[in-house]
Amino acid sequence: MPKPPPPSANRGPGPSPVLQRAVVALQMGQVVEAERLAGEVLKANRTDVGAASILARALMAQNRNEEAIAPLERAARRVEDAGIETLLGAALGAAGRRNEAIDVLRRTTARRPPFLPAFQELAGQLAAAGRIDQAVAVIESAIALAPGTLELQILLAQLLPDCNQRNRAREILEKLRIVAPGHPAILPALARVLLLDGDYAAAAELYRQVLAQRPDDPLTRLSYSACLLEMGDRAGGEANLRLALRGRPQMIGRTTAALTMSSHGRFFFRPSGFAKFLGEPR
């Protein structure tokens, strides 16, 4: 799912010193402090859109998505702001209220001039609901409005394999690889298409390049492991699975699936056997 939209543009006077401190705290990952400071601003001015945005982001960063909804709804009732509405859609979706999120975001994407993060968020919510064809249609409509936007092209290419349009995704990504060779999302997306197509050697080479830049990325290493296993390199595949799992107990399900589903993988009757094999403490 796309990241939450950028903060809304300032309305009227510049932000207060307290709100500026809240912005800095949020950027530094000090989400509790950002929450406190933004709350102070809202107590003094309930219509401060920037404070509502910062407060909601701080709450969402703490996985308190339901709490983030109320200040955003109040702000959205007071002002017409596409950024606030998009963040509200993100909060609703994260709180499990996906149908409401989609309704809000559809209204926002109907606004003109278009606010492109709303299209990205709507596509993400639709994709999470399994409505991939609709997600693709949303991004295609956004591209029609802003044809030169790189992020929209990448998102489209990421969605297309899930509706069996891998060739189209590959064509888009090959072109983008030339246009923006340093973009961090292009190689992983292209590698995924190659992996799904069974071109394991080519996919593995791209995953190697990504891991050279991001060696601690567990999902990329997991996909790289899958390629190696399918190529018959069991030792390399299992070694990389160990690296993907190390210190990340939440990865046990994904690594188990990667090892057991490969044509050159292994099978374990108990999860504890798998964890022991890869060296992860039970």
Order of alpha helices (4+ residues) and beta strands (2+ residues): alpha-alpha-alpha-alpha-alpha-alpha-alpha-alpha-alpha-alpha-alpha-alpha-alpha-alpha-alpha-alpha
